[in-house]
Amino acid sequence: MTAKPASETVRSPGWIAALVAVVGVLGFVYAGLLAYSYGKWITPDYSHGFLVPLFAGYLAWMLRAWAPTDLQWPDPRGLAFVAGGSLLFVVAGRLNIAKEWLQGGSLVLNLCGAALLLGGAGALRWLWPSLVFLMFMFPLPYDVEHRLGWPLQKVAAMGSEFTLQTLGYPTFREGVILHVQDHVLEVQNACNGLSMLLTFFTLSAALAIVVHRPWLDRVIIILSAVPIAILSNVIRIAVTGVLYNEAGRELGDKVFHDFAGWMMMPLAFGALLLELKLLDWVLLEDLGKASREEVIKNVASKPAYLFMTDFPAADGGGVKPAPANPPRGSGR
């Protein structure tokens, strides 16, 4: 079928009826999965699930320059995605292995198929980053949580033991149980940091997508999700140990299970913003030669210049001073 202007296509009765039908079928088939996911989102450690669809919509708006001006529909190639997504949905339900997570993947495949079916290749090329990002809203498979939970519990307990001892609280550890003075604090499976790791990967990936940074910066931002998750979880447990001894167990339990869980996302976001500032400070895009005068002039605003060595000029002839404010607003 010949492509027609997008404004004309989306106003046609046939296209509107097809869109309503697709939304209705997907809503009916995946109602159970979305209800299960909602039950996870209302817990502190998976609360990022509410933000994932919103960010996916923002990402589509941010990439609106990729939106096609002409739509070709129906594009039968979209049926291949629909067939694959439907097969994955059925197989995951029958085998019951990573069921919800795989069915989440089948929803993404079906949405990609719907985009291709209703808008052609141009619509899929525009929307696929937003649709793939939706995978972050589905909880990790139970087997993954079960296999990785114990090692992460031990890491959290060891880090918290060291932190509390450093703060002056007599603490010793038995497995994942911390004895903090007269109180016993168990690092439970729900607080092993795995679910927070998924939250922090979501935030890191979202930030890496939206910031205009070199690829090296973006890779560092995504990889930093692991140490940030570990550090945040250790802080959460250590603060609970302090509250147990200073304010009582009741307040400590409330902070540990409720308030601290909700505060992990703001803490992670603040850590990521701090990381961006550090990258501005440490990584320089211009490798030109910095003169003594330039270093003295700019050291107040860019202390990193104190540690710079001389680099040959990029054009190979002569030298050039490092700029006062190295540009970091665009990707490489």
N, C-alpha and C positions, 0 to 999 in steps of 0.2 A: 504494500500500500504506500502511496506517495506521502511524503512528510508534509504536514500543514503547519502553519504558525501556531505556536503554543497557546496564545490567547484565544484563538479560534477553536482549537481542539478541546481545551478544558471546559468550554462553554457548550459543547455539543451534548445533546441528551444521551447519546449512546455511551460517551466516555464517562459521564457522571453516573450513569446506571452501572457501568462496569466497576467504577471505583467503589460505589456503595456496596456492590456485591462482594468485592474482594475484602473490604473492611469487615463486612458482616461475617463472612466465612472464617476469616482469620480470628476474629473476636470470639466466635463460637468454639472453634477448635482449640484455641490456646487459653480459654478462660481459666481452666484448672491450673495451668502453669503460671499464669499471671497472679492468681490468687495465692498460690504457694510462695511465689517470689515476694508478694506484698507482706506475707507473714514473716519473712526474713527481714524485709526492709524496716519494719517497725522495731527491730532490735538495734541497739546502738552500733554494734560492730558491722552491720550491713546497711546502715542508714544512707550510705552513698547511692543506693539503688534508686532513690527518689530523684536524684539529680542527673542520673545517666540519660534518661529520655530528654530532659530539658537541654542538656549539653549537646545531645545529638541533633536536636532541632536548631540550636545555635550554630553548630558546625555546618549544617546545611545552608543556613542563612549566610554564614561567613564565606562559604564557597559558592555563593549564588552567581558569581561571574562564570562558573562552569555550566550553569543551567542552560539547556538547549533552547534556542529560539524557535526551533521547529520540532514537532513531535510526530513520530511515526508509530501508529498503533492500529490494530493490535500487532505487536511484534511476536511471532510464534516462538522465537528463541527463549522467551521468558518461561514457556511451559517446561523447558528442561530444568530450570532452577526449581520450579514448583514441584516437578516430579521427584527431584533429588531431596528437597526438603520434606515432602510428604513421606518418602521412603524412610528417611532418617527418623522422623517422628514416630512412625509405626515400629521400627526396629528397636528404638530406645525404649518404647513402652513395653514391648514384648520381652526384651532381655532384662529390663530393669537394671541396667548398668549405666551409672552416671545419667540417669533418666532425665532429670530436670535440666541439667546443663546441656546435654545433647539435644533435647527438645528445644532449648533456647537457640542452639545453632540452627535447628531446622526452621525456626521462626525467621531468623536472619536470612536464610536461603530463600524462603518464600517471599519475604519482603523484597529481596533483590530481584526475584522473578517477577513480582508485581510491578516493580519499577521498570524493568525491561519490557514487560508486556504492555504496559500503559503508556510508556514514554520513549521506548526505543533505546538504543545504545547510549545516546547522549544523556538521557535521564539516569541510567545506571552509573555512567561515569561520574556524574555529579553527586549522586546520593550514596554510593557504596561506602565511603569513609564513615558517614553518619550511621549507616545501618550496621556495619561491622562493630562500631563502638558500642552498640547496644548489648554486646556479649558481656560487658562488664556489669550489667544489672542482674545477671543470674548467679546465684550462689555456687560456690565450688562443689564438685561432687563429694559425696560423703566419704568415699574411699580415699580421696586426696586428703581431706581433713583428718581422717583417722590415721593415715600413714605418716603424715608430717606433723601431726599434733604433738606427739611425745617429744621429738627432738626440739621443737620450738618451745615447749613448756620448760625443758631443761635449760635452754639458752636464756629464757626470761628469768627463771629462778636464779641462775648463776649470776646474771648481770644485776639483778635486784639485791642479791646477797652482798655483792661487792659494794653497791651504791649505799646500802644501809650501813654497812660497816664503816665506809668512808665518812658518812654523816655522824658517826659516833654512837650508833645503836648496836649493842651486842647482838649478832645474828649468826646463826649457823643453819645449814641446809641439810635436809634428809630427802634426797630425791627431788621432788618438786614442792616439798613442804618447808616453809621458812619459819624458824623459831626466832621471833624478834622480841627480846626481853621476856616479858611474861605472856606474850601472845603468839598464837599459831596462825600462820597465813599460808593457805594452800593455793598454789598457782593452778587454777582449774583449767580444764580443756577448753572451755569457752573463752578463756582469756589467754590463749597461747600465742596470739598475735597473727595467726594465719588469716583470719577474716580481715583484720586490719591491714595485712599485707595486700590483700585484694583491693581494699579501699585506697591505699596509698599508690598502688599501681594505676588505679583509675585516675586519681588526681594527677599523678606524674605524666601519664599519657595525654590527658586533656591539656595540661600546661605545655607539654612539648609540642602539641599540635598548634596551639593558638599563638605562642610567642614567635616573634620574628627573630630567630637566632640561627647561628651556624649549626650544622648537623652534629658537630662534636658536643656542643652545649646540650642539644636535645637528647643525645644518647646518655650523657651524664645525668640529666634530669630523670630519665626513666630508670636507669640503674640505681639511682639513689633511693628508690622506693624501699629497697630491702633494708639498708642501715637505718633509714628513718623509721620504718615500722618497728624494728628491734629496739631502737632507742626510745621511741614513744611508749612501747609496752613496758620497758624497764622503768621509765618514769612513773607510769601508771601504778605499777605494783609497789615501787618504793614509796610513793606518796601515801598509798594505803597503809603501808607498814608504819610510817610516821604518824598517821592519824590514829591508828590503833593504840599507839602508846600515849599520844598527846590529847586526843579528843574522845576516845572510846571506840569500841568495836562497832556499835550501831552506825555512827557517822562514817566510819571507815568502810563498812560494807555498802552503804548507800553511795558513797563517792565511787567506790571500786566498780560496782555493777551498773550504775546509772549515769551519773554525771561524767565520770572519766571516759566512759565509752563514747558519749556524745561529743566530748571535747577533743577526741582524737583527730577528727577531720580539720578543725581550725588549727590545731597544733601542727599537723602535717602541712597544711597550706602555708602557714607561717614559716616553717622550715624550708619549704620550696622557694618562697620569695627571698629568704635569706641566702639560699644557695645561688639564686640568680645574681644577687649583689656580689657575692664572692666570685662568681665567674666573671663578672665585669671587672673585678679588681685584679684577678690573677691572669686570665687569658687575654692576651692582646692580639688584635687582628693585624695591626701594622707592625711588621718586623723591620722597619727602617731604623737607622742608627740614631740613637738618642744622644744629643750633645750634653755636656755638663751643664750648660746654661738652661736647657730645657728641663733637665732633671730637677735642678734647684727651683725653677719656676713652678713646676707642676707637682712637686712632692707633697704639698699640702692637700691637694685634691686627689692625687693618685699615688699613695705611698708605695705601690708596687714598683714604681720607677726606681726606687732605691736599689732594687735587686736585679735590674736589667743589665745585661751585657750589651756590647755594641754589635749590631747586626749590619751586614752589608746592605746597601740600598737595593730596593727591589728591581730597579732598572739596570743595575750592574755598573752604573757610572756615578762616582762620587758618593756622597752620603746625604741623608736627609734626616732632619730631626723628627722624633716621634710627635704626633699631634697632641694637642693639649687634651682632647677628649676623643680617644679612639672610637670610631663608630662601631656600634654593636646592634644596630637596629634592623639589619637585613641578613638574610641567610646567605650562605655561600652557594 
